[in-house]
Structures are given as structure tokens and as C-alpha cells.
Amino acid sequence: MKEYKETKRGFLIVPKADFDLKHIKGDIARSTCPACRDDRGHPGDTSVKLNLKTGIGKCFHCGRTFILKEKCRTYNDRSRPVHKHDYKLPKCDDLKILHSPDIIAYLKSRKLDDEDLMMRMHVMEGVRNFKGLDFACMAFPGYDGKVAVNCMYRTVDKRLLQDSDCELIPWNIDAALGQTELFITEGRMDALSIAHCGYENVISVANGSNFEVCNFDRFKYSHLDNLKTIYIAGDMDTPGQKLRKNLALYFGESRCKIVEWSWPVGKEMEEVNDANECLIEGGKEAVKYCIDNAVDCPLSGVVTLTDVEDGMDDIRDNGLPDGKSIGLYELDNNMRFLEGQFIVLTGSPGTGKSTFADFIAVRLLVRFGWKCAVFSPEKRPIQEHYTEYASKLLGYNVHDKVNVHDGAYDRCKRYMDSNIFHIGGDIKKDMPTILHTAEQLIIKEDIKLLLIDPFAYIDLSHESGVTDYEKINENIRMLAEFATDKCICVILVAHPRKPVLLSSGKMAMPTLYDISGSSMFYNLCDTGIIMHKDDSINRIVVYVDKIRSQPRMGTVGHAAICFDPESGRYNICHADTSDAKMVRYIDYTINHKNWVPRNDAEQGTFNFEDDDDIPPVKGDGCPF
């Protein structure tokens, strides 16, 4: 054998001319081994697999690793540690082969009694101090080539210790060299279990489910890019599932398979948490079954017909659902409400945007049982906001003890306590926190409506290098996606920019593009509503300016409304065109019916279509 220099990690630096390359397929070639062919009975055996792109090769007879001399500089450039750091090397001089009876018995109890395997995978033994006491423990040095760069220690009672300030590379990483398939586990014991079953192309992340996948980066070029299939064989618990997801995203789901630790026992399926438990409970056959039945990793962000087939069939049989109306007659044709809908409501100052949004919430609650969550920091204290909701529900101001008797008032409080939830208190006022709280209310209380009023109270992130415009866009996008993903109606009240005065001195009607901060309020909403006072008729007019899905969500149009300050309720204004010279607007009478059900079980059961509570009422000049 020629004398070859080595890299500091132990790769023999061999010129390309010293390999007799054969069976070249793409970037992969086979060759005899320049290190051991002269000493073998079959010197022509192509025991080296060499990656011509990276220059990295390995002999599967003698175990030596190589790097093409022509590729050394590129390898050095691309294989540096992820973070600049003065990493220390572990103290492994005192490590010995496994010999303590307690440790050997423990490994045997874990079905890991292959001494040759332990030697090949560098499992050693040492004495380490845990909180002032010395313990004999298993040692798992992590090698990069010939250099041990970290070491993890484990006692038989599962005390864990790592040498500090060492680089956290994956354990047994060189097992990936020359491979097209690789197994990744969450712990060393699991990796040993898989290797014990004949799959020695296995590695373990360095520190369990807390492993940062970026620590794979410097091995991508040399060890990992040539892999065709990666078996993610982590734990089945919640942290393990999180690690599985991170690994799949890092390596690309298309080449990943997920190993589930579940195998048949008779007619039932036995399930455990990890590979070592599978080996103990089911033996090698169970481990091999789980590996053979590993499933393709689902592609993140891809939805196939199979995923939505039931919903498609439901649409075919029953059609798309129609939006809910709130009983404002002409305006009901323009403005309807669906689960999964994102609504933006804006308007001129003083037009009652918040009060109208609250009215919508109350109507959807009493008509269809839509429980709601409200983030409304302008309405403080919260108890005062609840009194406004109570007035809308009862039909009279709660201070009116003549029309609001104590029994009705108490029943209203119980009803609100079960159906209207405020998001507030001492939580952060940023969008992720608000949406997290709303998600918990969806799960626990089955809310159907989220009302955020106004957007100006949302705290933007403090991320440097990002403009407020970009932060606002991201918040709006989060809301739109939340509505779709959680199948919940979201209403966002947003203030426009400083109003524009016309030459007549009147205030110009704002548009959805005039909302302060971003045009994305218009672009991402399903329904856009604008409130503006029309001085010519002295009424507030509700303009439905955008509808993404007509007519299920309504149609573009407008209607004038009137307001009753005593109850906080609204009704439609009728345009009387009987006089050809002048159109008169006449307010429909707002009645004061109590909308609170007699008991919570009756919620959402009334037939308001036949006997609606805010009909046009004769009198006051109404022509009907």
C-alpha cells in the first residue's frame, strides 16, 4: 500500500488516478481499495464506493475512508462547523471496553448483548461524577472520522451527562458514508437496537428531541446529500413527533419514511414508544416489521384529492353551504356569514363600527348559536362591554329596571357567561398570542366567531430589519389563514387613515385600501364592509364593497341603517320612492324583544325566519 496523507479527521487523501473506477452510475463509482487490495485474496474486489461529486469514499471491507486529493479544498470549505466556536474535545483517554457486570447486565436486559457490535459502534465504559458521586457509566463517543468530538455518558439508572463545550454532531455520523439509505433515531440506545437487527447504517441525533437540525449542515456535502431514503425512526411521544417533523422538513419529505413502533400480535397491534422498547417487547422480528412497514412521509403543504374526498362528495350531494344572515332584510342580501370567512370592517370616524360589529356577533349567537371570542381592548373595563352586550340581548338598557327585571338580567348573565368570551387580561397583545387563546376557546368552548376590534391595538413584532408594512401584512395573513384552518368566522375592525375632506367640506368615504398600514386588508379579506354617514339622507350607510364568493357570502351593495341607543340594536332604513321629486328614508321600528333563550339548551333553536324579532313595523310613516 502506498503511503497517503490523512486529513485531521482520518480521511486518506488519495489522487483520483490511484482508483480504478468501475461501474460508474451518475456520481457514484466502484473501485478496488488502494489501502487493502494488495493484501487480499481477491484484489479485484470493488469494495470501495466513491462519490465523484464530493470526493468521499469508503471501503466496505477494511472500513477506511478516503477523499480525492482534487476535492480536498472544496470539502474543507463546505464541512466547517455551523457556528464559529472554540470547541473542546472530550476527555476519552480513560475509557475502557465494557466490563462492569452491572452495565453488561443492563445492556443484556435491553436485548443489547452483541459485544462485537458494541466495539464497532465505539460503545465504551468510564467513571464520571454525577452531582458529587462517581458512577460507572456507558460512554458513547461521537466520532468525526478518527476524532472523537463529543461524548455522552449514561448510567444504568438513566442519568445522562455530556462533556461541555463540545460540538454536538450526530452520533455515529460516519455510518452514513457511502450509503443510499440511513436510519435516524432520537437516542443512542435506539440506534444500537436498530443496528442489532442488522441495520448498521444508523445514526442518532446528539441530544434527543432538542437537537438542532442545523448541526447536520456541515455533513450535507460529505455524508448526506447522496442519500436516497432516510428512515426517521424517532420516538412516538410528543417531543419525538416534533423532532420527526423537523427532520423531515430538513431532509425533504420526498426522501423520508416514518417508522412507527407498532406491530401485530395476534389480531391486535402492539405499540411502544421507541426502537429499544420494540426490541425488548417484540424482538428483532418486531423491529424489522416496523422498518419494512415504514410509511412515506406526507409532503408538507400538499393536499391531494384523497385528503378532501369526503368534503368533495358532501358538496356534490348537498351543495356549498349558504352564509348566515342576521335579519336586516335588504342588507341580508349583501352581507352573509360563513365559518372560515375573513371579514374586514372599516368606516369613517363616528359611524359606530365597534357597536355594529358587536351587534353582528349577538345576532349570529342568538340566531345560530355561534359562540364568540372578543378581543376588544378599547372597550374597557370589560364589565362595561358586557353591559352593552346585555342591552342588545335584552332589548333595553340594563339600567332600565322597569323593563329589565332581575330574573331576565340574571338569565342574560348566565347566557353571556357560556357564550361570549373576552380575550384579555395580562396576556401579550400580539397576534400569535391572541390566536393561540382563540384556538383554545375553539377546542374547549366550540366558538364559531372571533371578533378583533380594532387592529390598531395589536402589538407588532420587534424584529429588526422588518418594516411595519411587512409586519402588518404578516398579521393580516395570519388572521386569514386562521379563519380557513380553524373553520371559524373572523371579523376584524380596522381604522382608516386620516379622513380626507372634500371641497364641499364633507368627509370623503374611505375605501378598504384606505385602512391604515397596508393594502392587504383589501387583498386578503373575503368580505369587506365600509360604514359611512351619508349627510344627504342623514343616515349611516353600510357598504359591502368586496365579496370573494357570491352569492354565498352576499353580494356587493349597500343599505342605510338606523340605530337605537337604548338597546344598541340596528334596523334597516326604507327608501320611500313614492314621491318622484324626493326620496325619503324611513326607519324601520326597532323592537325590544328579549333575545335570551329561556335556558341554554334552547340556544339556537328558535325559528326566527317565521317570526323575526326586528320586522318592519307599521307606523312612523312606514308604508308597509
LUMPA-757993 format. One line per 3 residues: their letters; for each residue x, y, z of C-alpha. Coordinates in steps of 0.2 Angstrom, whole numbers, plus 5000, padded with zeros to 4 digits. Example, Ala and Ser with C-alpha at 12.3 -4.5 7.8 and 13.67 -1.06 7.14 Angstrom:
<pts>
AS) 5062,4978,5039  5068,4995,5036
</pts>
This chain:
<pts>
MKE) 5000,5000,5000  5006,5017,4996  5009,5030,5010
YKE) 4995,5043,5009  4992,5058,5020  4977,5059,5031
TKR) 4965,5074,5035  4964,5078,5053  4948,5068,5053
GFL) 4956,5052,5046  4952,5053,5028  4966,5046,5017
IVP) 4970,5059,5004  4971,5048,4988  4973,5055,4970
KAD) 4959,5050,4958  4972,5041,4947  4975,5028,4961
FDL) 4957,5022,4960  4952,5010,4946  4935,5017,4944
KHI) 4922,5005,4938  4903,5003,4937  4901,5022,4936
KGD) 4882,5027,4938  4879,5046,4940  4891,5052,4953
IAR) 4894,5035,4961  4908,5024,4956  4915,5007,4962
STC) 4934,5004,4964  4946,4992,4972  4953,4998,4988
PAC) 4970,5007,4987  4973,5003,5006  4969,4984,5006
RDD) 4969,4977,4989  4987,4971,4989  4984,4961,5005
RGH) 4968,4952,4999  4965,4936,4991  4953,4945,4979
PGD) 4962,4961,4975  4950,4964,4961  4935,4966,4973
TSV) 4927,4983,4970  4924,4986,4989  4925,5005,4988
KLN) 4910,5015,4984  4916,5033,4979  4906,5049,4977
LKT) 4914,5058,4962  4905,5074,4966  4910,5076,4984
GIG) 4926,5065,4983  4921,5055,4998  4923,5036,4998
KCF) 4923,5021,5009  4929,5003,5009  4917,4991,5015
HCG) 4930,4978,5018  4943,4987,5028  4932,5001,5034
RTF) 4945,5015,5028  4938,5031,5022  4945,5042,5008
ILK) 4944,5059,5000  4950,5063,4982  4965,5074,4983
EKC) 4957,5085,4970  4942,5088,4981  4951,5092,4997
RTY) 4949,5111,4997  4930,5110,4992  4927,5098,5006
NDR) 4936,5109,5019  4926,5124,5013  4910,5115,5015
SRP) 4912,5105,5030  4917,5118,5044  4906,5118,5060
VHK) 4890,5128,5058  4894,5141,5072  4911,5148,5074
HDY) 4916,5141,5091  4932,5136,5100  4925,5118,5103
KLP) 4934,5107,5115  4937,5089,5113  4931,5076,5125
KCD) 4942,5068,5138  4941,5050,5132  4959,5043,5137
DLK) 4952,5034,5152  4938,5025,5143  4939,5006,5143
ILH) 4929,4992,5134  4913,4987,5143  4917,4976,5158
SPD) 4907,4981,5173  4894,4967,5177  4880,4979,5181
IIA) 4882,4988,5164  4884,4972,5154  4868,4965,5163
YLK) 4859,4981,5160  4863,4980,5141  4858,4962,5141
SRK) 4841,4967,5149  4839,4979,5135  4842,4965,5122
LDD) 4859,4973,5118  4871,4958,5121  4881,4959,5105
EDL) 4899,4963,5110  4906,4964,5093  4893,4977,5088
MMR) 4897,4987,5104  4915,4988,5098  4911,4993,5080
MHV) 4900,5007,5086  4913,5013,5099  4902,5010,5115
MEG) 4914,5011,5129  4914,5012,5148  4920,5025,5160
VRN) 4918,5033,5178  4910,5050,5179  4905,5061,5193
FKG) 4886,5065,5194  4882,5078,5207  4897,5074,5218
LDF) 4896,5055,5216  4906,5043,5205  4897,5031,5194
ACM) 4902,5018,5181  4893,5023,5165  4892,5018,5147
AFP) 4901,5031,5136  4896,5035,5118  4910,5045,5110
GYD) 4904,5054,5094  4917,5052,5080  4920,5063,5065
GKV) 4932,5051,5056  4946,5046,5069  4942,5061,5080
AVN) 4930,5060,5095  4922,5077,5095  4909,5074,5109
CMY) 4905,5060,5122  4888,5056,5131  4888,5046,5147
RTV) 4873,5036,5153  4871,5026,5169  4861,5011,5171
DKR) 4848,5021,5180  4847,5034,5166  4857,5048,5172
LLQ) 4864,5057,5157  4880,5068,5155  4889,5076,5141
DSD) 4906,5084,5140  4903,5103,5140  4909,5114,5125
CEL) 4910,5100,5113  4902,5101,5096  4886,5092,5095
IPW) 4887,5082,5079  4876,5067,5076  4882,5051,5084
NID) 4889,5038,5073  4888,5050,5058  4901,5041,5048
AAL) 4889,5027,5046  4881,5037,5033  4896,5037,5022
GQT) 4894,5028,5005  4876,5024,5010  4860,5027,5000
ELF) 4849,5023,5015  4850,5030,5033  4841,5027,5049
ITE) 4840,5042,5061  4835,5039,5079  4832,5050,5094
GRM) 4844,5041,5106  4860,5030,5106  4851,5015,5114
DAL) 4838,5016,5099  4852,5017,5086  4860,5002,5094
SIA) 4844,4992,5094  4842,4995,5075  4860,4991,5072
HCG) 4857,4975,5082  4844,4970,5070  4856,4971,5055
YEN) 4854,4990,5050  4871,4997,5055  4868,5012,5043
VIS) 4860,5021,5058  4864,5037,5067  4857,5046,5082
VAN) 4854,5065,5085  4866,5072,5098  4854,5077,5112
GSN) 4837,5070,5109  4822,5079,5104  4831,5096,5107
FEV) 4843,5093,5093  4845,5107,5081  4845,5101,5064
CNF) 4857,5114,5058  4870,5103,5066  4868,5092,5051
DRF) 4874,5106,5039  4892,5103,5038  4889,5084,5034
KYS) 4877,5088,5020  4891,5089,5007  4901,5074,5013
HLD) 4889,5062,5021  4871,5066,5017  4867,5073,5000
NLK) 4869,5056,4991  4855,5048,5002  4840,5042,4993
TIY) 4830,5036,5008  4830,5042,5026  4821,5032,5039
IAG) 4815,5044,5053  4814,5031,5067  4812,5043,5082
DMD) 4801,5041,5097  4782,5041,5096  4779,5054,5110
TPG) 4775,5072,5108  4793,5079,5108  4798,5064,5096
QKL) 4784,5069,5084  4791,5087,5084  4808,5080,5080
RKN) 4802,5069,5066  4793,5084,5058  4809,5095,5059
LAL) 4820,5081,5052  4808,5078,5038  4807,5097,5033
YFG) 4826,5097,5034  4830,5082,5023  4815,5085,5012
ESR) 4799,5074,5015  4800,5066,4997  4815,5055,5003
CKI) 4809,5052,5021  4800,5037,5028  4792,5037,5045
VEW) 4795,5021,5056  4780,5019,5068  4784,5007,5083
SWP) 4768,4996,5081  4767,4978,5076  4754,4964,5075
VGK) 4752,4952,5090  4738,4941,5085  4723,4951,5080
EME) 4729,4966,5090  4743,4979,5087  4756,4981,5100
EVN) 4763,4999,5101  4778,5006,5111  4787,5022,5111
DAN) 4804,5019,5103  4816,5006,5095  4823,4999,5110
ECL) 4806,4996,5118  4801,4987,5102  4816,4976,5103
IEG) 4813,4971,5121  4794,4968,5119  4794,4961,5101
GKE) 4812,4955,5097  4821,4958,5081  4806,4952,5071
AVK) 4795,4967,5078  4809,4979,5074  4811,4973,5056
YCI) 4792,4973,5054  4791,4991,5059  4805,4996,5047
DNA) 4798,4986,5032  4781,4994,5035  4788,5012,5037
VDC) 4776,5024,5028  4781,5038,5016  4782,5055,5025
PLS) 4767,5066,5020  4773,5081,5009  4771,5097,5019
GVV) 4759,5109,5011  4752,5097,4998  4734,5092,4998
TLT) 4728,5078,4987  4711,5073,4982  4711,5059,4995
DVE) 4713,5071,5009  4697,5081,5004  4687,5067,4995
DGM) 4674,5066,5009  4671,5085,5008  4670,5085,4989
DDI) 4657,5071,4990  4647,5081,5003  4647,5097,4991
RDN) 4641,5086,4977  4627,5079,4987  4622,5094,4997
GLP) 4630,5109,4988  4640,5123,4996  4634,5130,5012
DGK) 4625,5146,5012  4630,5161,5023  4620,5165,5038
SIG) 4610,5181,5039  4607,5192,5054  4589,5198,5049
LYE) 4592,5215,5042  4582,5212,5027  4589,5221,5012
LDN) 4607,5221,5020  4605,5202,5022  4606,5201,5003
NMR) 4623,5209,5003  4631,5203,5019  4631,5185,5025
FLE) 4642,5175,5037  4651,5158,5035  4663,5148,5045
GQF) 4680,5150,5038  4677,5168,5032  4688,5183,5035
IVL) 4679,5199,5036  4686,5217,5037  4675,5231,5043
TGS) 4681,5249,5042  4672,5266,5041  4673,5284,5044
PGT) 4676,5290,5062  4660,5291,5072  4650,5278,5062
GKS) 4649,5265,5076  4660,5252,5069  4663,5243,5085
TFA) 4644,5244,5090  4639,5237,5074  4652,5223,5075
DFI) 4645,5218,5092  4628,5218,5085  4633,5206,5072
AVR) 4641,5195,5085  4625,5195,5095  4614,5191,5081
LLV) 4624,5176,5075  4624,5170,5093  4605,5171,5096
RFG) 4600,5165,5078  4613,5151,5075  4621,5148,5092
WKC) 4638,5155,5086  4648,5157,5102  4661,5171,5100
AVF) 4678,5176,5107  4681,5195,5108  4697,5204,5108
SPE) 4691,5222,5111  4704,5232,5122  4696,5249,5118
KRP) 4680,5243,5127  4686,5244,5145  4683,5240,5158
IQE) 4677,5223,5152  4661,5223,5163  4655,5239,5154
HYT) 4657,5230,5137  4647,5215,5144  4633,5228,5149
EYA) 4632,5233,5131  4630,5215,5125  4617,5213,5139
SKL) 4607,5228,5132  4607,5221,5114  4601,5204,5121
LGY) 4588,5211,5132  4581,5225,5121  4583,5238,5134
NVH) 4597,5247,5143  4602,5236,5159  4599,5251,5170
DKV) 4581,5251,5165  4574,5241,5179  4556,5243,5174
NVH) 4559,5234,5158  4573,5223,5163  4568,5213,5179
DGA) 4581,5204,5189  4576,5187,5183  4579,5192,5164
YDR) 4595,5200,5169  4602,5185,5179  4597,5174,5164
CKR) 4606,5185,5152  4622,5185,5163  4622,5166,5163
YMD) 4619,5166,5144  4634,5178,5141  4645,5168,5153
SNI) 4643,5152,5142  4643,5161,5125  4653,5177,5125
FHI) 4672,5176,5130  4684,5190,5131  4702,5188,5126
GGD) 4712,5200,5138  4719,5200,5155  4738,5200,5157
IKK) 4742,5191,5140  4753,5199,5127  4743,5209,5114
DMP) 4752,5201,5099  4743,5191,5085  4751,5174,5089
TIL) 4745,5175,5107  4728,5181,5103  4726,5167,5090
HTA) 4733,5154,5102  4720,5159,5115  4706,5159,5102
EQL) 4712,5141,5097  4710,5135,5115  4692,5143,5115
IIK) 4688,5134,5099  4694,5117,5107  4686,5120,5124
EDI) 4670,5130,5120  4667,5127,5102  4667,5146,5097
KLL) 4662,5150,5079  4666,5168,5079  4682,5178,5083
LID) 4680,5197,5084  4695,5208,5084  4692,5227,5087
PFA) 4702,5236,5082  4718,5231,5073  4727,5246,5080
YID) 4728,5238,5097  4738,5223,5090  4757,5224,5096
LSH) 4768,5222,5081  4784,5211,5082  4800,5220,5087
ESG) 4810,5210,5074  4824,5221,5067  4826,5224,5048
VTD) 4807,5222,5045  4796,5237,5041  4779,5240,5049
YEK) 4771,5237,5032  4778,5219,5032  4773,5216,5050
INE) 4755,5222,5047  4755,5211,5031  4760,5196,5041
NIR) 4747,5199,5054  4733,5200,5042  4739,5184,5033
MLA) 4739,5175,5050  4721,5180,5053  4716,5175,5035
EFA) 4724,5158,5037  4717,5156,5055  4700,5158,5048
TDK) 4702,5145,5035  4712,5132,5045  4701,5133,5060
CIC) 4685,5135,5051  4680,5150,5061  4672,5167,5055
VIL) 4684,5181,5059  4679,5199,5059  4692,5212,5060
VAH) 4688,5230,5064  4701,5242,5057  4703,5261,5057
PRK) 4706,5270,5040  4719,5283,5038  4716,5301,5042
PVL) 4700,5306,5033  4700,5316,5018  4689,5332,5017
LSS) 4681,5336,5000  4680,5353,4993  4662,5354,5000
GKM) 4669,5352,5017  4661,5334,5019  4671,5319,5024
AMP) 4676,5308,5009  4670,5290,5011  4685,5278,5014
TLY) 4689,5263,5005  4696,5246,5010  4713,5252,5003
DIS) 4712,5267,5015  4714,5256,5030  4730,5262,5039
GSS) 4745,5252,5036  4743,5240,5021  4733,5236,5005
MFY) 4732,5218,5011  4717,5222,5022  4708,5223,5005
NLC) 4718,5209,4996  4716,5195,5009  4698,5198,5016
DTG) 4684,5188,5010  4671,5201,5014  4675,5220,5015
IIM) 4662,5231,5024  4663,5250,5025  4652,5261,5036
HKD) 4650,5280,5031  4637,5293,5035  4628,5300,5020
DSI) 4624,5318,5025  4611,5320,5011  4600,5307,5020
NRI) 4607,5309,5037  4609,5291,5039  4624,5278,5042
VVY) 4625,5268,5026  4633,5250,5026  4643,5247,5010
VDK) 4648,5229,5006  4662,5233,4995  4670,5216,4992
IRS) 4663,5198,4991  4675,5184,4987  4662,5171,4985
QPR) 4645,5177,4978  4631,5174,4982  4635,5163,4997
MGT) 4644,5177,5006  4632,5190,4999  4633,5202,4985
VGH) 4641,5219,4983  4629,5233,4988  4623,5244,5002
AAI) 4609,5249,5013  4605,5263,5026  4603,5258,5044
CFD) 4596,5266,5059  4602,5264,5077  4593,5263,5094
PES) 4604,5269,5108  4593,5262,5121  4596,5244,5116
GRY) 4611,5246,5105  4601,5237,5091  4600,5241,5072
NIC) 4587,5240,5059  4586,5245,5040  4580,5262,5033
HAD) 4567,5260,5019  4569,5271,5004  4552,5278,5000
TSD) 4551,5282,4982  4533,5286,4981  4537,5304,4978
AKM) 4545,5306,4961  4553,5323,4967  4561,5317,4983
VRY) 4566,5300,4991  4563,5299,5009  4572,5287,5021
IDY) 4561,5280,5034  4567,5270,5049  4560,5253,5052
TIN) 4555,5252,5070  4567,5243,5082  4558,5232,5094
HKN) 4563,5227,5111  4560,5208,5111  4571,5199,5124
WVP) 4583,5188,5113  4590,5177,5128  4583,5159,5127
RND) 4574,5153,5142  4588,5141,5146  4604,5137,5137
AEQ) 4598,5121,5130  4586,5131,5119  4601,5141,5112
GTF) 4600,5142,5093  4583,5133,5092  4571,5147,5088
NFE) 4564,5149,5071  4567,5167,5068  4563,5166,5049
DDD) 4545,5164,5053  4543,5176,5067  4558,5188,5066
DIP) 4561,5200,5080  4565,5215,5070  4552,5216,5057
PVK) 4547,5232,5048  4533,5239,5059  4519,5249,5053
GDG) 4518,5267,5059  4530,5281,5059  4527,5284,5041
CPF) 4532,5266,5036  4522,5261,5020  4521,5243,5024
</pts>
